Amino acid sequence: MNFNVISMLGLVYFMLFCSIFWVLLYLEKEKELSGDPIPKRFPLVSIIIPVYRNDTEKEIEKCVSSALDTTYKKKELILAWNGPKNEVFDFCKKLAKKNKVRLTETERVGKAVGMNQALKVAKGELFCCLDADSFFHRDALEHMVGYFENKNIGAVTSSMKVYKAENIWQKIQWVEYIFAIYLRKLSSLIDCLYVVPGPGSMYKTDLVKNLGYFDENNLTEDMEIAFRIQDAGYKIKNSLNSFVDTVAPKKLWVLIKQRIRWYAGFCDNLKKYKHMLLNPKTGMLGMFMLPLSIVWVAVVIYSLAYLINQLATSIWLNLKTLWLVGFDLDIFISRIMDTLRLNPTFMIWFAVILTGIGLLVIYLGLKMSREDVRLKYKYPHYIAYLLIYSVLIGIFWIFTFGYLLTRKRLKKEDFW
């Protein structure tokens, strides 16, 4: 067997192993999935909303309303402005006064900067971060608070959904976030979450302060603090029932920029916390999830490179064939049709099996997120995801590697 055959077989078995592993874990832990600890006490929760000049007034107002309307009683709300002031800041100032909430401000740019500024005045035993383009479901906080009665819990993540998926890019992300709900909950059951997403996650206030606040120089401060919390010996859990809606990027380039930040942040934090990799003391996070994530990146890059190579080779051979037959289109089209006839090879069967598992996982994600399949209305979401998402991930990583090689030319605020 040549290298291509061996590598493709390895890729096939790796993808099947990962897919089947998470399904088996779901079946084993199904009874533990939906329940959240019932809180015996209700400490004050500080809800911090970091705000930047690019946020829209409509989204900020909706975000604040969702925080104020939560059914959790003991809460305070802090708007955390970061960056140069503009008309959006003036709107935040009026909104804070109208709703009697606190407003902190700093001209330095960065979500972590704003969060840290707000944390210095936060009174809550717990605090919750809510991005300005995200919105709580009314009972979101109650479902997270109970976890913190376990002293080993440092943070709890919410279950994020895409708010009003309107175009193809948002529809793909809608399915992606449904899958993330499935994967994040299962990962938390074996203690291997490595990111505490901005929309709706909750923390122990004193713990984050004692660990030195958020890293203001990190591209993904929510991922860095997740590593730091677990490096300090604490655990991160997920509340399946704590739902938060978030506005997903509508334009492809905005989506690519978001993923460059996420993926480059992963690379930076993996380098920073490399001592956690394959370290038995870090449990499943270091021994399973981080190595698995690294291999997945290699698989995605190799798969995209293989696809591009096969496509380029096919185009070249077809052009060569067209030339050899004297540009006789009848013969050329006949040969093309021969190559398109269904041939039940090993790779086709693998694709069918993997697609079947993918559909099962999407269904389980819908079930866990309390969403109906609604195939009549949602079929474009599923088709776009299945056909485009895997290619998109490869494109995201290509741009990320480009950024990592030229990051000196870009400023951190380019991502906000």
MIMI-993197 format. One record per residue (C-alpha): residue in three letters; x, y, z. Coordinates in steps of 0.5 Angstrom, whole numbers, plus 500, padded with zeros to 3 digits. Layout:
BEGIN
alaXYZ...
END
This chain:
BEGIN
met500500500asn502507498phe503513503asn496516501val492509502ile495509509ser494516511met487516508leu485509512gly488512518leu484519517val478514516tyr479510522phe480516527met474520524leu470514526phe473513533cys471520535ser464520532ile463513535phe466515542trp462521543val455517541leu457512546leu459517551tyr452520550leu448513551glu452512557lys451518561glu444520558lys441520565glu446525567leu445530561ser439534563gly439535570asp443541574pro444542581ile438545585pro441551589lys441551596arg443558597phe442564592pro449569592leu449575589val451575581ser454580578ile452580570ile458584566ile457586559pro463588556val461594550tyr465596545arg464602539asn462596534asp457594538thr450596535glu445600540lys439595538glu443589540ile446592547glu439595549lys436588548cys442585551val441589557ser433587557ser435580557ala439581563leu434585567asp429580566thr432574568thr428571574tyr434570578lys433576583lys440577587lys444580581glu447587579leu449589572ile455592570leu456595563ala464595561trp466600556asn473599553gly476603547pro475610545lys468613546asn463615540glu456615540val455608542phe458610549asp453616549phe448611548cys450606554lys451612559lys444614558leu442606558ala445605564lys442611568lys435609565asn436602568lys440604574val446600572arg453601573leu457603567thr465602568glu470605562thr477605560glu480607553arg484601552val481596547gly480589549lys474585552ala479583557val480590559gly473592560met472585564asn477587569gln475594570ala468591572leu471586576lys474591580val468594582ala463588582lys460586589gly457579587glu460572590leu459570582phe460574576cys457572569cys460575562leu454576557asp457579550ala453585548asp450581542ser448576546phe441575550phe439570556his433566556arg429568563asp431562567ala439562565leu442564571glu438559576his441553572met448555573val448557580gly447550584tyr454548581phe458552585glu456549591asn461544589lys468548592asn472545586ile468548581gly471554578ala466556572val460554569thr458555561ser452556558ser448553552met449557546lys444558540val445562534tyr439568534lys435568528ala439565522glu438569516asn443567511ile447561509trp453563513gln448564520lys445557518ile451553518gln453556524trp446555527val447547526glu455548528tyr452551535ile447545536phe453540535ala457545540ile451544545tyr452536544leu460536545arg460541550lys456538555leu459531554ser466534554ser464537561leu462530564ile469528563asp472534565cys475536559leu473543557tyr478548555val474554553val469558557pro465562552gly463569553pro456569552gly453567559ser459563562met459564570tyr465564574lys467565582thr469572583asp474571588leu478565584val478569578lys481575582asn486571585leu488568579gly490575576tyr484577572phe483576565asp489576561glu489583557asn494581552asn491574550leu487573543thr482569547glu481571554asp475566555met480560553glu486562557ile482563563ala479556562phe486553562arg488557568ile482555572gln484548571asp491549571ala490551578gly486545580tyr479547579lys474544574ile469547569lys462544568asn456546563ser449547564leu445544559asn439548561ser442555561phe440558554val443564551asp442566544thr448570540val448574534ala453570529pro457573524lys453575517lys458576512leu464571511trp470575512val467577519leu466570520ile473568518lys476574522gln472571528arg475564527ile482566526arg482569533trp479563536tyr484558532ala490563533gly488563540phe488556541cys495555538asp497561543asn494558549leu496551547lys503553547lys503557554tyr500551557lys504546554his506543560met498541561leu499536554leu499529556asn500530563pro496525567lys495530573thr491534568gly486528567met482527561leu483535558gly491533558met491526556phe485526551met482532549leu488537547pro491531543leu485530540ser484537538ile491537535val490531531trp483534528val487540526ala492536522val486531519val483538517ile489541514tyr491534510ser483533508leu483540505ala490539501tyr488532499leu481535496ile485540493asn490536490gln485531487leu481537484ala487540481thr489533478ser482531476ile482538472trp489537469leu487530466asn480532464leu483538460lys489533457thr483528455leu480534452trp486535448leu488528446val481527443gly481533439phe476537443asp471532441leu466534446asp461528445ile467523447phe470528452ile463528456ser462520455arg468519459ile466524464met460521465asp463514466thr467517472leu461520475arg457513475leu456510482asn462506484pro461503491thr468503494phe471503501met471511501ile464512499trp461507504phe465511509ala462517507val455514508ile457512515leu460518517thr454522514gly449517518ile453519524gly453526523leu446526522leu445522528val449527532ile445533529tyr439530532leu442529539gly444536539leu437538537lys434534542met439536548ser438544546arg430543546glu430544538asp425541534val428538527arg423542523leu426539517lys420543512tyr423549514lys430548517tyr433543511pro437549508his441549515tyr442542515ile444541507ala449547508tyr452545514leu454538511leu456540504ile460546506tyr462546514ser468541513val471545507leu470552511ile474549517gly480548513ile479555510phe479558517trp485554519ile489556512phe487564514thr489562521phe496560519gly497566515tyr495570521leu500567525leu506568520thr504575519arg501577526lys506583527arg502586521leu495586525lys493589531lys489586536glu483591536asp482589528phe479583531trp474587535
END
